[in-house]
Amino acid sequence: MNETKGLIFNIQRFSVHDGPGIRTVVFEKGCPLRCLWCANPESQIGKPQLAWTESKCIGCKSCINSDLKCNPHFNDEGLYWDEFNPDETDDIERICPSKALHVIGYETTVCDVITQINKDEIFYGDEEGGLTISGGEPLMQPKFTYQLLKEAKKHGISTAIETTGYGDTGDFIKIAGKLEYILMDIKTLDDSVHKRVTGVSNEVILNNFESIRKAYPNLPMHVRTPVIPRVNDTEDSIKSISEFLRCRKNVRYELLKYHRLGEPKYISLHRTYPMKEVELSDEVFELLKKYEFNNIS
C-alpha cells in the first residue's frame, strides 16, 4: 500500500475535457502562478482554506454560536473569520448543516486516491480514458504526483497531467516518464507580459517544454493558450505561439476562450476578482482559432 501523502481539493469524475476519453481528474492544491484570470483561485494556496458560499447559507448561525477558534462572525458583507487552523476541519463540517462554511483542501494518500479512481475504471474504455492529475500545479507536489502516476500504471490506468509547466525540470522529466498524455499551457512568448499577468517568468515553462520534447519526442502534448483580453488576444501573440509549436511532432495546439465562471469562487474566499468587467468577444476568438492545429499522430 502506497501511503505517500499529498494535498488535494477535489476528485472530479466523468470529465471529457481533461485528456482523451472519460477521465477522473485529481486536483492538487498549490500553484506558484497567480494568473489574473484563474478560474480556480482555491487551487493557488498550498494549504487548506476556509470559504463561505452565501447562496448555501440558511442563516442558522450555528457557526457563530459555536466555539470555533476561527471565530466566524457576520458583518455587512457576509460571514468572515479570524485565522483558520485546519485542525478545526471536522468541527466545521459538523457545525454547518448546509456546508455553506466549508474547508477547501485535504491531505490524502496515494492508496486512497487509487481506491477512488478504480471505481471509475469501467468507464474508461479499452484505450483512452483514465486518470488526469491537475491543479493547482502538480509539479509543486512532485513526489505525490509521481507516486500516484506510478501506482495508476500498476493498475493499468492510462495517465495524463494538466500543468502550467512551471516546476523543477528534473521532476517534470521523471513524472513525464509515467505519462501517456500531457496538457500544458503556454500563455505568451513575451516574458515581460507573462511576469505581469502570472507573477513568474515563462523561461522555466518554455525550457521545460523543450526538455520534455527532447526526452520524450513521441509523448503526445496538448498545448493550450487561454485567450485573455488585453493580455494575448492579438493575432501577433497567438500566431507567434502557433509558429513556435507547429514544427514539433505529436503536439496539438488549442485556444481556450476566456470566461468568468470562477468569479463566484473569489467571492467565496473574500477575494476581489482581478479581471473586473473584462470580456472577450466571440468575433476575436473565432478569428484567432485559425492558428490551432493537431500534429498528434
Secondary structure, 3 states (H helix, E strand, C coil): CCCCEEEEEEEEEEECCCCCCCEEEEEECCCCCCCCCCCCHHHCCCCCEEEECHHHCCCCCCCCCCCCCCCCEEECCEEECCCCCHHHHHHHHHHCCCCCEEEECEEEEHHHHHHHHHCCHHHCCCCCCEEEEECCCHHHCHHHHHHHHHHHHHCCCEEEEEECCCCCHHHHHHHHCCCCEEEEECCCCCHHHHHHHHCCCCHHHHHHHHHHHHHCCCCCEEEEEEECCCCCCCHHHHHHHHHHHHCCCCEEEEEEECCCCCHHHHHHCCCCCCCCCCCCCHHHHHHHHHHCEECCC
